[in-house]
Amino acid sequence: MTAHYANIVILTGAGISAESGIQTFRAEDGLWENCRVEDVATPEGFVADPDFVQDFYNQRRSKLQEKGIKPNAAHLALGQLQAKFSGSLTIITQNIDDLHERGGNTDVIHMHGELLKVRCVVSGRVVEHKGDIVTGDLCSCCEHPAQLRPHIVWFGEIPLEMEAIDLAIKNADLFVAIGTSGNVYPAAGFVQSARLYGAHTIEVNLQPSMVENQFEEKRYGKASVEVPLLVEQILQMEPESE
Ligand code: BJW
């Protein structure tokens, strides 16, 4: 990394929130260890057993709001980057937690949805919601009250804000992926697009991801250590620091 950047895109995954106490998906002690992904993260799973799926997200919603769950040094560093960077910064997260916002970032793109929001299965209207939802909790947004579901993008559903994501990646001169295993598309394909459009690409992870060969630069270690270092280097390249 040697240049001054004007348009930075940062993609984050579960690894950035791991040190805040939020479980990742594919680790040995990850969320998918104790339940089948088909049962809790597909529309078919929700139709087959809505109570089970609501309970899975109710537990995670409640955990996210526990006192001990706080943004870690990686989230805080990205908050500082947004505050100090003179160019354009787009944070795209696959995470459904709100730790980027609590770390100081605004306008975060939550491509896989948000845990503290629910939506009407009929109208698609999204509202903030911090408590549990159960079968029978209806949205009153129109004449046909309908069931509320977690505002989450499950497998087979289209991720959110794809147009904004495509545009940001086209314009990026630096693309950084932090704490994502590269198993899930379209997010895992963003690095390839960013490179095609000419961005420098950096992977930050505990270990090489499934798409590590697509990255020009790799930094392996804890997000709480590597992200503050990276942010410091980016800010040192700013014209006023030169
Ligand atoms: C640390 C760390 C520390 C730990 N410091 N690092 C065949 C081929 C290609 C694609 C497909 C296919 N068949 C089906 C598809 C598409 C499908 C897909 O990708 N399937 C694959 C499994 C093959 N994708 C979809 O269905 C998506 N929709 C779609 O494609 O629509 C079509 C379309 C797209 C675009 C335009 C138009 C149409 C939807 C995907 C929805 C994903 N949903 C989930 C669950 C919901 C959210 C929730 O319940 O929380 O989202 S799945 C789950 O995986 C979750 C995550 O956001 C996502 C990614 O996981 P992530 O973040 O990478 O976590 P982990 O656990 O895998 O990795 C953590 C990493 O952190 C590890 O690498 C650790 O090393 C690291 N780490 N501690 C740094 N301290």
Residues whose N, C-alpha, C, O or C-beta is under 5 A from the ligand:
A	BS01	BJW	G13 A14 G15 A18 E19 T24 F25 R26 A27 A41 Q94 N95 I96 H112 I152 V153 W154 F155 G156 E157 I158 P159 M162 G179 T180 S181 G182 N183 V184 Y185 P186 V204 N205 L206 Q207 G221 K222 A223
